[in-house]
Amino acid sequence: MRHLRLLGAAAALALVLTGCAAPAPEGAAPPKPTTTATATAKPTPTPTPTPTASAAPTKPALDDLIVSPSGLGPLVLGAAPPVTDPALDVLVIGSVTCDPGSAPITGVWLANYPDGTTLGGKVTSPFQVAVNDGGAISRIDVRLAGPHTDRGIQIGSTAEEVVAAYPDASEIVDFERALVYAVRGSTGTLLIEMDTRDDGAESGFGKVVSIRVGPPDVPVYAVSNTGNVISPCNLG
């Protein structure tokens, strides 16, 4: 028996020496798990967008001006002409000389575009603007091709094109040598005038020779071969 007890003690000692731990007693806390430190990836910074330079403002091209019962491009009937920069404004203050050798008339509103030639061969500005005593625009006359209505009608358009574009015209008045289509709006009236003379005197026969903007209640009128134009000069 003494020999068996010695063998049991030797076996227990061998277990301790080889690292085999005995089971944890009941009720003891479980061993803490071993953790491995993990490196946290740093977020990639978002690049700051490069600001885009705004396009420099430019004066509208003559062909981009829309004429309507309300006005012409930035020129609004009943409002003062906008004044920002002579290089950008479509209308500027200037002077007019009516007769050779006469003193110029200053303080006149002028189209800020080169002159051109009408269908009848007269040199003029592309449009003219009348301003009342209160400084508000009261009338606009378009004389040259370029500015056009939102339906594509401009100086030089044919009568057929006008008829097709404005079947809903408010009024159509046949004068002796002109046919005028009136398109009335809440803020103004658009008058489209066609030359109906067939005498060979003018090359505008059967075409639009004038487009005008006036007040909502303006009577329909024609300007062909009349002195009814916007000018500081005495044309009578």
TIDREN-653139 format. One line per 10 residues: number of its first residue (from 1); their letters; for each residue x, y, z of N, C-alpha, C. Coordinates in Angstrom, 2 decimals. Example, Ala and Ser with C-alpha at 12.3 -4.5 7.8 and 13.67 -1.06 7.14 Angstrom:
TIDREN-653139
1	as	13.19,-5.69,7.80,12.30,-4.50,7.80,13.20,-3.30,7.80; 12.85,-2.25,7.08,13.67,-1.06,7.14,12.90,0.03,7.87
***
This chain:
TIDREN-653139
1	mrhlrllgaa	0.83,-1.19,0.00,0.00,0.00,0.00,0.87,1.24,0.00; 1.91,1.21,0.77,2.83,2.34,0.83,3.43,2.56,-0.53; 3.63,1.55,-1.32,4.22,1.65,-2.65,3.24,2.33,-3.60; 1.95,2.05,-3.50,0.94,2.68,-4.36,0.82,4.15,-4.06; 0.88,4.53,-2.76,0.77,5.95,-2.42,1.94,6.72,-3.01; 3.09,6.16,-3.05,4.26,6.83,-3.61,4.09,7.03,-5.11; 3.55,6.04,-5.80,3.31,6.17,-7.23,2.31,7.30,-7.52; 1.25,7.41,-6.68,0.23,8.48,-6.88,0.85,9.85,-6.69; 1.71,9.98,-5.68,2.32,11.28,-5.43,3.26,11.65,-6.55; 3.97,10.68,-7.11,4.90,10.95,-8.21,4.14,11.39,-9.46
11	aalalvltgc	2.98,10.77,-9.71,2.19,11.14,-10.89,1.68,12.57,-10.77; 1.25,12.96,-9.57,0.74,14.33,-9.37,1.85,15.33,-9.58; 3.05,15.00,-9.09,4.18,15.89,-9.26,4.54,16.05,-10.73; 4.40,14.98,-11.51,4.72,15.03,-12.94,3.74,15.96,-13.68; 2.50,15.93,-13.26,1.51,16.81,-13.91,1.84,18.28,-13.67; 2.27,18.61,-12.47,2.61,20.00,-12.15,3.81,20.44,-12.96; 4.80,19.57,-13.08,6.04,19.92,-13.79,5.80,20.10,-15.29; 4.86,19.38,-15.89,4.59,19.49,-17.33,3.62,20.64,-17.65; 3.15,21.45,-16.72,2.28,22.60,-16.97,0.84,22.28,-17.11; 0.41,21.14,-16.82,-1.01,20.81,-16.93,-1.67,21.24,-15.65
21	aapapegaap	-2.46,22.32,-15.73,-3.10,22.86,-14.53,-4.32,22.06,-14.20; -4.60,21.99,-12.96,-5.79,21.29,-12.50,-7.01,22.12,-12.81; -8.18,21.55,-12.98,-9.41,22.31,-13.25,-9.66,23.32,-12.15; -10.22,24.48,-12.56,-10.52,25.52,-11.57,-11.62,25.06,-10.67; -11.45,25.38,-9.41,-12.49,24.96,-8.46,-13.81,25.60,-8.80; -14.86,24.94,-8.43,-16.21,25.41,-8.72,-16.45,26.76,-8.08; -17.04,27.71,-8.86,-17.34,29.04,-8.31,-16.23,30.04,-8.55; -15.08,29.63,-9.11,-13.99,30.57,-9.33,-14.27,31.39,-10.59; -13.74,32.64,-10.66,-13.93,33.51,-11.83,-13.17,32.96,-13.02; -13.80,33.01,-14.24,-13.12,32.50,-15.44,-11.92,33.38,-15.78
31	pkptttatat	-10.93,32.79,-16.42,-9.75,33.60,-16.76,-10.09,34.67,-17.79; -9.40,35.83,-17.69,-9.65,36.93,-18.63,-9.08,36.58,-19.99; -9.86,36.88,-21.08,-9.35,36.57,-22.43,-8.19,37.50,-22.78; -7.30,36.95,-23.57,-6.16,37.74,-24.02,-6.58,38.56,-25.24; -6.37,39.90,-25.20,-6.75,40.79,-26.30,-5.52,41.25,-27.05; -5.72,41.40,-28.35,-4.62,41.88,-29.19,-4.96,43.28,-29.69; -4.11,44.26,-29.49,-4.36,45.65,-29.89,-4.37,45.75,-31.41; -5.44,46.40,-31.94,-5.58,46.60,-33.38,-5.44,48.07,-33.71; -4.62,48.40,-34.70,-4.41,49.80,-35.08,-5.63,50.33,-35.81; -6.13,51.52,-35.41,-7.29,52.15,-36.05,-6.84,52.96,-37.25
41	akptptptpt	-7.46,52.67,-38.42,-7.06,53.40,-39.63,-7.54,54.83,-39.56; -6.69,55.78,-39.89,-7.06,57.19,-39.89,-7.89,57.51,-41.14; -9.00,58.28,-40.98,-9.82,58.62,-42.16,-9.04,59.47,-43.15; -9.30,59.22,-44.44,-8.63,60.00,-45.48,-9.30,61.37,-45.59; -8.55,62.44,-45.44,-9.17,63.77,-45.50,-9.77,64.06,-46.87; -10.94,64.71,-46.88,-11.60,65.08,-48.13,-10.96,66.35,-48.67; -10.49,66.32,-49.91,-9.84,67.53,-50.44,-10.83,68.68,-50.56; -10.37,69.87,-50.24,-11.21,71.07,-50.35,-11.37,71.43,-51.82; -12.63,71.54,-52.32,-12.82,71.86,-53.74,-12.27,73.24,-54.08; -11.69,73.34,-55.25,-11.16,74.62,-55.70,-12.31,75.47,-56.22
51	ptasaaptkp	-12.51,76.68,-55.69,-13.62,77.51,-56.16,-13.48,77.85,-57.63; -14.63,77.79,-58.34,-14.65,78.10,-59.76,-14.95,79.58,-59.95; -14.15,80.23,-60.71,-14.33,81.66,-60.93,-15.61,81.91,-61.73; -16.43,82.86,-61.27,-17.67,83.19,-61.98,-17.34,83.93,-63.27; -18.14,83.64,-64.28,-17.92,84.30,-65.56,-18.22,85.79,-65.43; -17.40,86.60,-66.03,-17.59,88.04,-65.98,-18.86,88.43,-66.73; -19.65,89.36,-66.20,-20.88,89.77,-66.89,-20.56,90.41,-68.23; -21.44,90.20,-69.19,-21.26,90.77,-70.52,-22.56,91.42,-70.98; -22.45,92.33,-71.93,-23.63,92.97,-72.49,-24.34,91.98,-73.40; -25.67,91.89,-73.34,-26.38,90.95,-74.23,-26.11,91.28,-75.69
61	alddlivsps	-25.99,90.25,-76.51,-25.87,90.47,-77.94,-27.19,91.01,-78.48; -27.12,91.79,-79.53,-28.33,92.37,-80.11,-29.32,91.28,-80.51; -28.82,90.17,-81.03,-29.68,89.06,-81.46,-30.34,88.34,-80.29; -29.88,88.59,-79.07,-30.44,87.91,-77.90,-31.54,88.72,-77.22; -31.78,89.94,-77.68,-32.80,90.79,-77.06,-34.19,90.37,-77.53; -35.07,90.11,-76.57,-36.45,89.71,-76.87,-37.36,90.92,-76.69; -38.15,91.21,-77.71,-39.12,92.31,-77.62,-40.49,91.70,-77.35; -41.20,92.28,-76.39,-42.49,91.75,-75.96,-43.38,92.92,-75.56; -44.64,92.66,-75.20,-45.48,93.76,-74.72,-44.94,94.43,-73.46; -44.01,93.77,-72.79,-43.44,94.34,-71.56,-42.22,95.21,-71.79
71	glgplvlgaa	-41.57,95.06,-72.95,-40.37,95.84,-73.18,-39.40,95.14,-74.13; -38.12,95.48,-73.98,-37.07,94.94,-74.84,-35.90,94.51,-73.97; -35.68,93.19,-73.87,-34.59,92.70,-73.03,-34.72,93.24,-71.61; -33.66,93.88,-71.08,-33.73,94.41,-69.71,-34.48,95.74,-69.61; -34.93,96.28,-70.74,-35.66,97.54,-70.74,-37.15,97.25,-70.55; -37.68,97.68,-69.42,-39.06,97.36,-69.07,-39.92,98.61,-69.18; -41.02,98.49,-69.90,-41.95,99.60,-70.06,-42.45,100.04,-68.67; -42.39,101.36,-68.41,-42.86,101.88,-67.13,-41.81,101.92,-66.05; -40.60,101.43,-66.34,-39.51,101.45,-65.37,-38.35,102.28,-65.92; -37.50,102.74,-65.05,-36.34,103.51,-65.48,-35.32,102.60,-66.16
81	ppvtdpaldv	-34.63,103.09,-67.17,-33.58,102.26,-67.80,-32.53,101.87,-66.77; -32.12,100.61,-66.74,-31.09,100.20,-65.77,-29.75,100.84,-66.12; -29.08,101.35,-65.11,-27.76,101.96,-65.29,-26.78,101.26,-64.36; -25.87,100.49,-64.94,-24.88,99.77,-64.14,-23.46,100.09,-64.59; -23.19,99.84,-65.88,-21.85,100.02,-66.44,-22.01,100.30,-67.93; -21.41,101.38,-68.44,-21.54,101.68,-69.87,-21.10,100.54,-70.78; -20.23,99.68,-70.27,-19.77,98.56,-71.09,-20.77,97.41,-71.10; -21.76,97.44,-70.19,-22.70,96.33,-70.06,-24.15,96.71,-70.38; -24.49,97.98,-70.22,-25.88,98.40,-70.40,-26.25,98.45,-71.88; -27.50,98.10,-72.18,-27.98,98.13,-73.57,-28.41,99.54,-73.96
91	lvigsvtcdp	-28.59,100.41,-72.98,-29.02,101.78,-73.22,-28.13,102.69,-72.38; -27.61,103.75,-73.01,-26.71,104.67,-72.30,-27.10,106.11,-72.62; -26.66,107.02,-71.78,-26.89,108.45,-72.02,-25.80,108.96,-72.96; -26.24,109.70,-74.00,-25.28,110.25,-74.95,-25.80,111.56,-75.52; -25.29,111.93,-76.67,-25.69,113.18,-77.32,-26.03,112.91,-78.79; -26.87,113.78,-79.34,-27.32,113.66,-80.73,-27.14,115.01,-81.41; -26.59,114.98,-82.62,-26.48,116.19,-83.44,-27.50,116.07,-84.57; -28.47,116.96,-84.58,-29.56,116.85,-85.54,-29.15,117.34,-86.93; -28.44,118.44,-87.00,-28.04,119.00,-88.29,-26.54,119.28,-88.28; -25.89,119.12,-89.43,-24.45,119.43,-89.50,-24.16,120.85,-89.05
101	gsapitgvwl	-23.23,120.98,-88.15,-22.85,122.30,-87.66,-23.66,122.77,-86.46; -24.75,122.06,-86.13,-25.56,122.48,-84.99,-24.98,121.92,-83.70; -25.34,122.53,-82.60,-24.85,122.06,-81.31,-25.48,120.72,-80.96; -24.72,119.81,-80.37,-25.30,118.51,-80.00,-26.30,118.64,-78.86; -27.30,117.79,-78.90,-28.28,117.70,-77.82,-27.82,116.60,-76.87; -27.59,116.97,-75.63,-27.04,116.03,-74.65,-28.16,115.42,-73.79; -27.80,114.39,-73.03,-28.75,113.75,-72.12,-29.79,112.91,-72.82; -29.43,112.34,-73.97,-30.37,111.53,-74.75,-30.07,110.05,-74.53; -31.11,109.26,-74.34,-30.93,107.82,-74.19,-30.67,107.20,-75.57; -29.58,106.46,-75.70,-29.19,105.89,-76.99,-28.93,104.40,-76.85
111	anypdgttlg	-29.26,103.65,-77.92,-28.94,102.21,-77.94,-27.42,102.05,-77.93; -26.94,101.17,-77.09,-25.49,100.96,-76.95,-24.99,99.89,-77.93; -25.40,100.05,-79.20,-25.02,99.13,-80.27,-24.73,99.94,-81.53; -23.95,99.39,-82.45,-23.64,100.13,-83.68,-24.90,100.39,-84.52; -24.85,101.47,-85.29,-25.94,101.77,-86.22,-25.94,100.74,-87.35; -27.08,100.68,-88.03,-27.22,99.79,-89.18,-28.13,100.43,-90.21; -28.48,99.67,-91.22,-29.29,100.19,-92.32,-30.66,99.53,-92.34; -31.71,100.34,-92.43,-33.07,99.81,-92.48,-33.34,99.18,-93.84; -34.49,98.52,-93.95,-34.87,97.92,-95.23,-35.03,98.99,-96.31; -35.33,100.21,-95.88,-35.49,101.31,-96.83,-34.20,102.05,-97.12
121	gkvtspfqva	-33.08,101.57,-96.54,-31.79,102.17,-96.84,-31.37,103.31,-95.95; -32.06,103.55,-94.85,-31.69,104.63,-93.94,-30.80,104.10,-92.82; -29.77,104.88,-92.48,-28.87,104.50,-91.40,-29.48,104.96,-90.07; -29.57,104.05,-89.12,-30.19,104.36,-87.85,-29.67,103.42,-86.77; -30.00,103.73,-85.54,-29.67,102.83,-84.43,-30.62,101.65,-84.46; -30.24,100.51,-83.88,-31.11,99.32,-83.95,-32.43,99.50,-83.22; -32.46,100.34,-82.20,-33.72,100.64,-81.52,-33.62,102.01,-80.86; -34.79,102.59,-80.58,-34.85,103.89,-79.93,-35.82,103.80,-78.75; -35.53,104.57,-77.70,-36.32,104.49,-76.48,-36.73,105.89,-76.04; -38.00,106.06,-75.73,-38.51,107.32,-75.18,-38.70,107.17,-73.68
131	vndggaisri	-38.27,108.18,-72.93,-38.40,108.19,-71.47,-39.23,109.41,-71.08; -40.22,109.22,-70.23,-41.09,110.33,-69.85,-40.43,111.23,-68.79; -41.14,112.27,-68.38,-40.59,113.23,-67.42,-40.27,112.60,-66.08; -40.92,111.49,-65.78,-40.66,110.81,-64.51,-39.48,109.85,-64.59; -38.85,109.74,-65.77,-37.69,108.88,-65.92,-38.02,107.44,-66.30; -39.29,107.16,-66.59,-39.70,105.80,-66.93,-39.81,105.63,-68.44; -39.53,104.43,-68.92,-39.62,104.13,-70.35,-41.09,104.14,-70.77; -41.41,104.93,-71.81,-42.80,105.05,-72.26,-43.03,104.47,-73.65; -41.94,104.26,-74.40,-42.09,103.72,-75.75,-40.74,103.17,-76.23; -40.80,102.09,-77.00,-39.61,101.50,-77.59,-39.90,101.21,-79.05
141	dvrlagphtd	-39.02,101.65,-79.93,-39.13,101.37,-81.37,-37.94,100.54,-81.82; -38.19,99.37,-82.38,-37.13,98.54,-82.95,-37.07,98.83,-84.44; -35.87,99.18,-84.94,-35.73,99.60,-86.32,-34.95,98.63,-87.19; -34.09,97.80,-86.57,-33.22,96.91,-87.34,-33.43,95.46,-86.92; -33.03,94.55,-87.79,-33.09,93.12,-87.47,-32.12,92.81,-86.32; -32.47,91.80,-85.57,-31.68,91.39,-84.40,-32.61,91.11,-83.25; -33.13,92.16,-82.60,-34.15,91.92,-81.57,-35.36,91.24,-82.20; -35.95,90.30,-81.48,-37.07,89.54,-82.05,-38.07,89.19,-80.95; -39.27,88.86,-81.36,-40.29,88.45,-80.39,-40.03,87.00,-79.97; -40.74,86.56,-78.95,-40.56,85.18,-78.50,-41.10,84.17,-79.51
151	rgiqigstae	-41.77,84.67,-80.56,-42.25,83.79,-81.64,-41.41,83.95,-82.91; -40.27,84.62,-82.76,-39.31,84.68,-83.85,-39.49,85.77,-84.87; -40.39,86.73,-84.62,-40.62,87.80,-85.58,-39.66,88.96,-85.33; -39.04,89.45,-86.41,-38.12,90.57,-86.32,-38.24,91.43,-87.58; -37.49,92.51,-87.62,-37.49,93.35,-88.82,-37.05,92.48,-90.00; -37.83,92.53,-91.09,-37.52,91.71,-92.26,-38.34,90.44,-92.35; -39.02,90.06,-91.26,-39.91,88.89,-91.33,-41.03,89.17,-92.34; -41.52,88.13,-92.99,-42.56,88.30,-94.00,-43.94,88.39,-93.37; -44.88,88.92,-94.13,-46.26,89.00,-93.65,-46.80,87.61,-93.35; -46.44,86.63,-94.18,-46.89,85.25,-93.95,-46.38,84.73,-92.62
161	evvaaypdas	-45.16,85.07,-92.28,-44.60,84.62,-91.00,-45.31,85.27,-89.82; -45.69,86.52,-89.97,-46.42,87.21,-88.90,-47.80,86.60,-88.73; -48.48,86.35,-89.82,-49.82,85.74,-89.76,-49.76,84.38,-89.08; -48.73,83.59,-89.41,-48.59,82.26,-88.81,-48.21,82.35,-87.34; -47.41,83.35,-86.97,-46.93,83.46,-85.59,-47.99,84.05,-84.66; -48.87,84.92,-85.20,-49.83,85.61,-84.33,-51.27,85.46,-84.84; -51.78,84.24,-84.89,-53.19,84.08,-85.25,-54.12,84.60,-84.14; -53.53,84.81,-82.95,-54.31,85.27,-81.80,-54.09,86.75,-81.52; -53.65,87.52,-82.53,-53.41,88.95,-82.33,-54.67,89.65,-81.80; -54.46,90.61,-80.91,-55.59,91.32,-80.32,-56.33,92.15,-81.35
171	eivdferalv	-55.56,92.83,-82.21,-56.15,93.68,-83.25,-55.28,93.62,-84.50; -55.93,93.78,-85.65,-55.22,93.89,-86.92,-55.81,95.09,-87.64; -54.99,96.13,-87.86,-55.49,97.36,-88.46,-54.77,97.59,-89.79; -55.57,97.76,-90.84,-55.03,97.97,-92.18,-55.04,99.47,-92.48; -53.84,100.06,-92.50,-53.71,101.46,-92.87,-53.48,101.54,-94.38; -53.34,102.73,-94.89,-53.24,102.89,-96.34,-52.01,102.17,-96.90; -50.89,102.24,-96.19,-49.66,101.64,-96.69,-49.01,100.69,-95.68; -49.74,100.34,-94.68,-49.16,99.46,-93.66,-50.25,98.63,-92.99; -49.85,97.45,-92.56,-50.73,96.57,-91.81,-50.09,96.36,-90.44; -50.83,96.64,-89.37,-50.26,96.59,-88.03,-50.99,95.53,-87.20
181	yavrgstgtl	-50.21,94.62,-86.66,-50.71,93.62,-85.72,-50.46,94.13,-84.31; -51.50,94.13,-83.48,-51.36,94.56,-82.09,-51.49,93.34,-81.17; -50.53,93.18,-80.29,-50.56,92.10,-79.29,-50.56,92.77,-77.93; -51.70,92.80,-77.28,-51.83,93.52,-76.01,-51.57,92.59,-74.83; -50.85,93.13,-73.84,-50.58,92.41,-72.61,-51.02,93.24,-71.42; -50.81,92.73,-70.22,-51.25,93.44,-69.03,-50.38,94.66,-68.73; -49.14,94.66,-69.23,-48.23,95.77,-68.93,-47.88,96.61,-70.15; -48.30,96.20,-71.33,-47.96,96.97,-72.52,-48.53,96.34,-73.78; -48.25,96.98,-74.91,-48.75,96.53,-76.20,-47.60,96.40,-77.19; -47.58,95.30,-77.93,-46.60,95.07,-78.96,-47.26,95.37,-80.32
191	liemdtrddg	-46.64,96.26,-81.11,-47.17,96.63,-82.42,-46.18,96.17,-83.49; -46.63,95.30,-84.37,-45.80,94.77,-85.46,-46.34,95.33,-86.77; -45.51,96.13,-87.44,-45.97,96.83,-88.63,-45.32,96.28,-89.89; -46.16,95.98,-90.89,-45.68,95.47,-92.17,-45.97,96.47,-93.28; -45.02,96.63,-94.18,-45.18,97.53,-95.32,-46.04,96.84,-96.38; -47.16,97.47,-96.75,-48.05,96.87,-97.75,-48.05,97.63,-99.07; -47.12,98.56,-99.25,-47.04,99.29,-100.50,-46.46,98.39,-101.59; -47.02,98.52,-102.77,-46.52,97.72,-103.90,-46.15,98.65,-105.05; -45.38,99.71,-104.68,-45.01,100.69,-105.71,-43.52,100.68,-106.01; -42.80,99.75,-105.39,-41.38,99.64,-105.67,-40.54,100.72,-105.03
201	aesgfgkvvs	-41.15,101.59,-104.21,-40.39,102.68,-103.61,-39.48,102.20,-102.49; -39.90,101.16,-101.82,-39.12,100.65,-100.69,-38.93,99.15,-100.85; -37.81,98.67,-100.28,-37.54,97.23,-100.36,-38.23,96.46,-99.24; -39.02,97.17,-98.42,-39.68,96.52,-97.30,-41.07,96.00,-97.62; -41.47,96.03,-98.86,-42.82,95.60,-99.21,-43.07,94.16,-98.77; -44.18,93.98,-98.04,-44.56,92.66,-97.57,-43.75,92.16,-96.39; -42.95,93.04,-95.78,-42.10,92.63,-94.66,-42.33,93.53,-93.44; -41.87,93.05,-92.31,-41.96,93.83,-91.07,-40.93,94.95,-91.14; -41.38,96.19,-90.98,-40.48,97.35,-91.04,-40.35,98.05,-89.69; -41.23,97.73,-88.75,-41.17,98.36,-87.44,-41.81,97.46,-86.40
211	irvgppdvpv	-41.18,97.40,-85.22,-41.77,96.71,-84.07,-41.69,97.69,-82.91; -42.82,97.93,-82.27,-42.87,98.95,-81.22,-43.52,98.40,-79.96; -43.17,99.02,-78.84,-43.79,98.68,-77.56,-44.34,99.98,-76.96; -45.61,99.95,-76.56,-46.22,101.11,-75.95,-47.11,100.70,-74.79; -47.83,101.65,-74.18,-48.70,101.35,-73.04,-49.80,100.35,-73.40; -50.42,99.74,-72.39,-51.48,98.74,-72.65,-52.65,99.30,-73.46; -52.94,100.59,-73.28,-54.11,101.17,-73.95,-53.74,102.04,-75.15; -52.52,101.91,-75.66,-52.10,102.75,-76.78,-52.94,102.43,-78.01; -53.42,103.45,-78.72,-54.15,103.18,-79.97,-53.21,102.58,-81.01; -53.73,101.72,-81.86,-52.91,101.13,-82.91,-52.61,102.20,-83.94
221	yavsntgnvi	-51.32,102.34,-84.29,-50.92,103.36,-85.25,-49.79,102.84,-86.12; -49.57,103.50,-87.26,-48.48,103.14,-88.16,-47.48,104.28,-88.20; -46.21,103.96,-88.47,-45.17,104.98,-88.53,-44.52,105.08,-89.91; -44.86,104.17,-90.80,-44.26,104.19,-92.13,-44.54,105.53,-92.83; -43.47,106.18,-93.30,-43.57,107.46,-94.02,-44.24,108.55,-93.19; -43.98,108.54,-91.90,-44.50,109.59,-91.02,-43.34,110.13,-90.19; -43.58,111.21,-89.49,-42.58,111.76,-88.58,-42.76,111.24,-87.17; -43.60,110.21,-87.01,-43.89,109.68,-85.68,-42.79,108.71,-85.26; -41.63,109.25,-84.93,-40.49,108.45,-84.50,-39.95,109.04,-83.20; -39.13,108.27,-82.52,-38.52,108.74,-81.28,-37.23,109.46,-81.64
231	spcnlg	-37.21,110.77,-81.43,-36.01,111.55,-81.73,-36.11,112.90,-81.05; -34.98,113.41,-80.55,-35.00,114.75,-79.97,-34.99,115.84,-81.04; -34.79,115.45,-82.29,-34.74,116.43,-83.37,-36.15,116.77,-83.85; -36.32,117.99,-84.35,-37.60,118.40,-84.89,-37.74,117.84,-86.30; -38.55,116.80,-86.44,-38.69,116.14,-87.74,-39.92,116.63,-88.49; -40.66,117.55,-87.92,-41.88,118.03,-88.58,-41.59,119.03,-89.64
***
